[in-house]
């Protein structure tokens, strides 16, 4: 079983939790269901969890809720921990480059503080 944690900035702010707090309960329930799949399954279907190509270890968790798609980006830390760095509602096929860069920046900050 993997452990999933949310990135916390040095200021104590938790961007993923802040985003989830803004969403409707039904949306958060679906995202939580997908997170549970990622945490508990040894082999997670690619429709829910995949490595983003060309990103040096940034992964994407995908949750579809009705016609809306939500993405949570993060990275693996060690063998059994996954750190979620940012989340957003995806409106296009491509993952926005600024979200990928934000995930990389937060990964670097997280690793520096550890």
C-alpha positions as CSV (number, residue, x, y, z in Angstrom):
1,X,0.0,0.0,0.0
2,X,1.3,3.4,-0.9
3,X,1.1,6.4,1.4
4,X,-0.2,9.6,-0.2
5,X,0.6,12.9,1.4
6,X,-0.1,16.5,0.3
7,X,2.8,18.9,-0.2
8,X,2.9,21.6,2.5
9,X,4.8,24.8,1.8
10,X,7.3,26.2,4.3
11,X,4.6,28.7,5.3
12,X,2.3,25.8,6.3
13,X,0.0,26.3,3.4
14,X,-1.3,23.1,1.7
15,X,-2.3,24.0,-1.9
16,X,-4.0,20.6,-2.7
17,X,-6.1,20.7,0.4
18,X,-7.0,24.4,-0.3
19,X,-8.2,23.4,-3.8
20,X,-10.2,20.4,-2.5
21,X,-11.8,22.6,0.1
22,X,-13.2,24.8,-2.7
23,X,-14.9,21.9,-4.6
24,X,-18.4,20.4,-4.1
25,X,-18.6,17.4,-1.8
26,X,-19.6,15.1,-4.7
27,X,-16.4,16.0,-6.6
28,X,-14.2,15.6,-3.5
29,X,-15.8,12.1,-2.9
30,X,-14.8,11.0,-6.5
31,X,-11.3,12.4,-6.1
32,X,-11.0,10.6,-2.8
33,X,-12.2,7.4,-4.4
34,X,-9.5,7.7,-7.1
35,X,-6.8,8.4,-4.5
36,X,-7.9,5.3,-2.6
37,X,-7.4,3.3,-5.8
38,X,-3.9,4.7,-6.3
39,X,-3.0,4.0,-2.7
40,X,-4.3,0.4,-2.5
41,X,-3.8,-1.1,-6.0
42,X,-0.4,-2.5,-7.0
43,X,-1.1,-1.9,-10.7
44,X,-3.3,1.2,-11.2
45,X,-5.1,1.6,-14.5
46,X,-3.5,4.3,-16.7
47,X,-6.9,6.1,-16.8
48,X,-6.3,7.1,-13.2
49,X,-2.6,7.2,-12.7
50,X,0.3,7.8,-15.2
51,X,3.7,9.3,-15.5
52,X,3.8,12.4,-17.6
53,X,6.3,12.0,-20.4
54,X,9.2,14.4,-20.5
55,X,8.7,15.6,-16.9
56,X,11.5,13.8,-15.0
57,X,9.3,11.9,-12.6
58,X,6.1,13.9,-12.4
59,X,2.9,11.7,-12.2
60,X,-0.7,12.6,-12.8
61,X,-3.8,11.3,-11.0
62,X,-6.9,11.8,-13.0
63,X,-10.5,12.0,-11.7
64,X,-13.4,12.5,-14.0
65,X,-16.6,13.8,-12.4
66,X,-19.4,14.1,-14.9
67,X,-18.1,16.3,-17.7
68,X,-15.3,17.8,-15.6
69,X,-11.8,16.4,-15.3
70,X,-9.5,17.1,-12.3
71,X,-5.8,16.4,-12.1
72,X,-3.5,16.1,-9.2
73,X,0.2,16.2,-9.9
74,X,2.9,14.8,-7.7
75,X,6.0,12.6,-7.4
76,X,7.2,9.4,-5.8
77,X,9.2,9.8,-2.7
78,X,11.0,6.6,-1.8
79,X,9.4,3.2,-2.5
80,X,6.0,3.7,-0.9
81,X,5.2,7.4,-0.6
82,X,3.5,9.7,-3.2
83,X,3.5,13.5,-2.6
84,X,0.7,15.5,-4.3
85,X,2.0,18.9,-5.2
86,X,-0.9,20.6,-7.0
87,X,-4.4,20.1,-8.3
88,X,-6.5,21.8,-10.9
89,X,-9.5,21.3,-13.2
90,X,-8.2,20.3,-16.6
91,X,-9.9,22.0,-19.5
92,X,-7.8,20.9,-22.5
93,X,-6.1,17.7,-23.6
94,X,-2.6,18.8,-22.7
95,X,-1.5,19.3,-19.1
96,X,-0.6,22.9,-18.8
97,X,3.1,23.4,-18.7
98,X,2.8,25.9,-15.8
99,X,1.2,23.2,-13.7
100,X,4.1,20.8,-14.5
101,X,6.7,23.4,-13.7
102,X,4.9,24.1,-10.4
103,X,5.0,20.4,-9.5
104,X,8.7,20.3,-10.3
105,X,9.4,23.4,-8.2
106,X,7.4,22.0,-5.2
107,X,9.2,18.6,-5.6
108,X,12.5,20.4,-5.3
109,X,11.4,22.4,-2.3
110,X,10.1,19.3,-0.6
111,X,13.3,17.4,-1.2
112,X,15.4,20.3,0.1
113,X,13.5,20.4,3.4
114,X,13.7,16.7,4.0
